Amino acid sequence: MNPKPTEILADGLDRMGLAIDSEAVDRLARYFQELKKWNSTYNLVAKAPDQELIEKHFLDSLTLLPLLKDWEFPSPLLDIGTGAGFPGLVLKVAMHDLKVTLLEPRLKRVAFLKHIVRTLGLPGVTILAARLEPDGRLTYAATDQASTPTTLPPHPVITSRAFTQIAPFLELAAPVCLPNGRVICMKGAKAETEIAQWQGSGASTPFQLAETRSLHLAFSGDDRTLLVLHQTSIIC
């Protein structure tokens, strides 16, 4: 008999030394089940067995939990290019008091995000069907957006799983990051190489590498590295 999503989640969390309450596990399991339903029509994520999907998307997103708890629930968290809610909406489900801003230009994914927020009754979630431009402006995917903001207010914590390179992500994040705010880059096994490339590029940046946390995913053992960058007041 195949394990239930709640069992996979609980097992994975235990293996990774992460703790959330049983209600949050149940909500994440329902989120996963809704993802599978929508995925059959809208192709939100690549199809895979349940354990792989839960590890790759849900458990991977939850690797940020210890950082956010250490910072005493910094809010709101901005997730740029959240897709189907990874990591921002998963973190919100796990941390009920966390406020999140989810930025996603693809309308099918936006519809799914709104469905999950309604289904799970999640407060404190802002969903914008828009793309963030380098100057901090928002370009909306839909045409009728007269009542929506054209810029984002600065956020204390910013993250994304949509970027493969550090430099373009930091360039995009800089205009919407609070002074002394933090940016979390989620990386795999090549994190050290990417850090060296970024630091050796000589590009001006208001960010400095403040912390590196390395870990392994629960079932595959794949490497994960979280890079925490601190925005200073001086371009360096």
C-alpha positions, 0 to 999 in steps of 0.5 A: 500500500502506498503511503498517504501524503500526510505520512510522506510529509511527516516522515520527510520532516522528521528526517530533515529535523523540521517541526510543524504542527499536525494541522499544518501537515494536514493542510500541506497534504490537501495542498498537495492533493489539489496540486495533483488534480490541477496538474493533470490539466494545467501542467503546473509542475513536472509529473512524478511519483508522490514522494518525489513531488512532495520532496522536490516541492514541499519539503524543499520549500520548508528548508527555509523554516529554520531561518524564518523562525530564527528571525521571529516571523519576518513579514511579509515574505516576498516570493518572486516567480512563485509558480504553484506556490513554492516556496512562499505559499508552502511556508505560509501553510506551515507558518499560519502567522506569516504574511506573504506576497506571491508574484507570478505572471502566469495566469493558470498558476495564479488561478491555482494559488487563489484556489489554494488560498480559498480552499485552505482559508489562508489569511495574509496572502497577497497574490499579484499576477505580474512580473517584477521589472529591474526598476521595481515596477510591476508588469501585469499579465492581465489587461484590467489591472487599474486598481492594482499597485504599479510598484511593490513596497520594500519587503524585509525578506525576499526569496525565489526558486525561479532564478538559476543565477545569483546576480540577476536575482539580486538585481531584481530584488534590490529595489524591493528589499528593505534596508537591512533586509535579507534575500534567501537564494535557494541553491543545490550542489553547485552553490560554492561555484555560483557564489564565487562567480557572483563575488568575482564578477565585480558588479556593484551590489548592495548585498553581502553574503551573511550566512550559508546553510547546507542540508540534504533532502529527506529521501533522495539525499540531494544537496541543498544550500541556502544563501542568506544575503544582507542588504547594506546601505552601501553599494559595494 
